[in-house]
Amino acid sequence: MSQERPWKGGFVVFEGIDGSGTTTQCRMLAERVETTGRETWTTSEPTRGPVGRLLRDILAGRTAAAPETIAYLFAADRSDHLHGSNGIIDRLERGELVVCDRYKYSSLAYQSVENDCGLVSDLNRRFADPDIVFFVDLPASVAEQRIADRPLREIYERTEFQEQVRSRYLEVLTNVGRNVRVEILDGTEPQAAIAEKIWLLLGETSIL
Ligand code: TYD
């Protein structure tokens, strides 16, 4: 696998429905990797860039946009994230470890609920494959309890929608690129136990 990677760095992606705990896992992994001295960049989508900020307004319900427009915007934000100066590709080429909270699999799962799947996969087809995807799996009903006390709800934070996203994820992740490793983790386990499993799984690879 390592010989086929086009860059020196490692590209690790976390995915899951809302409330699954991907942000916590990204942080825990990055903290642990940093103790080894490896240069690590923790990042996320939607990004903090101009398109990412527009997406945050749309997700919060402050700005309206059609589902197709949202799919295009996530793709534009991703393109910027990958190809912008000091973005994902630059860092991978420099040999850094990139830990990304959500990536193209989020689009394939979320945007395909309200759009034609063909459109969403066309928009994301040319984006680089990561080395590994950790899917933190959690039933939508459990995720709902976790986010129940959030004062503001984003447009996708409805249990029925999240249940559809979860089943799309499970479908999408059976059909990733040839060199992408997918690991499905039980998101109901304590965060520390999940983090330990991730560490052991990464230890089996040449990514770290
Ligand atoms: P996230 O930042 O993980 O959620 P929060 O900060 O509210 O915990 O993601 C924001 C939302 O964006 C989440 O509902 C998933 C959605 N999303 C998509 O629909 N498509 C995408 O391509 C990405 C990256 C995120």
Residues whose N, C-alpha, C, O or C-beta is under 5 A from the ligand:
A	BS01	TYD	D18 E45 P46 F74 R102 Y103 S106 S107 Y110 Q111 Y156
